[in-house]
Amino acid sequence: MHCVFFSTFQLKKMGALVAQFGEGAPVQLAERTEDALRALPEEAAYELERLVAETLDVVERAMPDVDTAQVRRQLGRRDEPWSL
């Protein structure tokens, strides 16, 4: 596994950025992220949550010593909306 450093400006060219990740990235990461950013909020939340879970899978395979349990516990958690 190798590190890829990027600036927020590079997110405008997400396909090129994700190509640097190689085989370690979730399937169709750039396309799925861009689709989520255009989706309705609830649909976007579920897709981004799936991408986070797949990213955790990658981390766990590449770096088995990293503890991802706390992040995994947060997946699927839904907070109640605030009321004013």
C-alpha positions as CSV (number, residue, x, y, z in Angstrom):
1,M,0.0,0.0,0.0
2,H,1.2,3.5,-0.8
3,C,0.1,6.9,0.3
4,V,-1.4,9.4,-2.0
5,F,-1.3,13.1,-0.9
6,F,-3.8,15.5,-2.5
7,S,-5.2,19.0,-2.1
8,T,-8.9,19.8,-2.1
9,F,-8.4,21.4,-5.5
10,Q,-7.7,17.9,-6.9
11,L,-11.1,16.8,-6.0
12,K,-12.4,18.6,-9.1
13,K,-10.5,16.0,-11.1
14,M,-11.5,13.0,-9.0
15,G,-11.0,10.4,-11.7
16,A,-7.4,11.3,-12.0
17,L,-6.9,11.3,-8.3
18,V,-8.6,7.9,-7.8
19,A,-6.5,6.4,-10.6
20,Q,-3.5,7.0,-8.4
21,F,-5.0,4.7,-5.7
22,G,-4.6,1.7,-7.9
23,E,-6.3,-1.6,-7.0
24,G,-6.8,-0.5,-3.4
25,A,-9.8,1.7,-4.0
26,P,-13.4,0.6,-3.8
27,V,-14.9,-0.2,-7.2
28,Q,-15.9,2.8,-9.3
29,L,-15.0,5.1,-6.4
30,A,-14.8,8.4,-8.4
31,E,-18.1,7.7,-10.2
32,R,-19.9,6.6,-7.1
33,T,-18.7,9.6,-5.1
34,E,-19.7,12.1,-7.9
35,D,-23.1,10.4,-8.2
36,A,-23.6,10.7,-4.5
37,L,-22.8,14.4,-4.5
38,R,-25.6,14.8,-7.1
39,A,-28.1,12.5,-5.4
40,L,-30.9,13.3,-3.0
41,P,-29.5,13.6,0.6
42,E,-30.9,10.2,1.9
43,E,-29.6,8.3,-1.2
44,A,-26.3,10.1,-1.0
45,A,-25.9,9.2,2.7
46,Y,-26.4,5.5,2.0
47,E,-24.0,5.4,-0.9
48,L,-21.3,7.3,1.0
49,E,-21.8,5.0,3.9
50,R,-21.3,2.0,1.6
51,L,-18.1,3.6,0.3
52,V,-16.8,4.1,3.8
53,A,-17.5,0.5,4.6
54,E,-15.6,-0.6,1.5
55,T,-12.7,1.7,2.3
56,L,-12.6,0.2,5.8
57,D,-12.3,-3.2,4.1
58,V,-9.3,-2.0,2.1
59,V,-7.7,-0.6,5.3
60,E,-8.3,-3.8,7.2
61,R,-6.7,-5.9,4.4
62,A,-3.7,-3.6,3.8
63,M,-3.1,-2.7,7.5
64,P,-4.4,-5.4,9.8
65,D,-3.0,-3.7,12.8
66,V,-5.2,-0.6,12.4
67,D,-8.3,-0.8,14.6
68,T,-11.3,0.2,12.6
69,A,-13.9,-1.1,15.2
70,Q,-15.0,2.4,16.4
71,V,-15.6,3.6,12.8
72,R,-17.5,0.4,11.9
73,R,-19.7,0.9,15.0
74,Q,-20.7,4.3,13.6
75,L,-21.8,2.9,10.2
76,G,-25.6,2.8,10.0
77,R,-26.1,5.1,13.0
78,R,-28.7,7.7,12.5
79,D,-29.0,10.8,14.7
80,E,-32.3,12.6,15.1
81,P,-32.5,15.9,13.3
82,W,-32.2,19.0,15.5
83,S,-35.2,21.1,16.1
84,L,-35.1,24.8,16.8
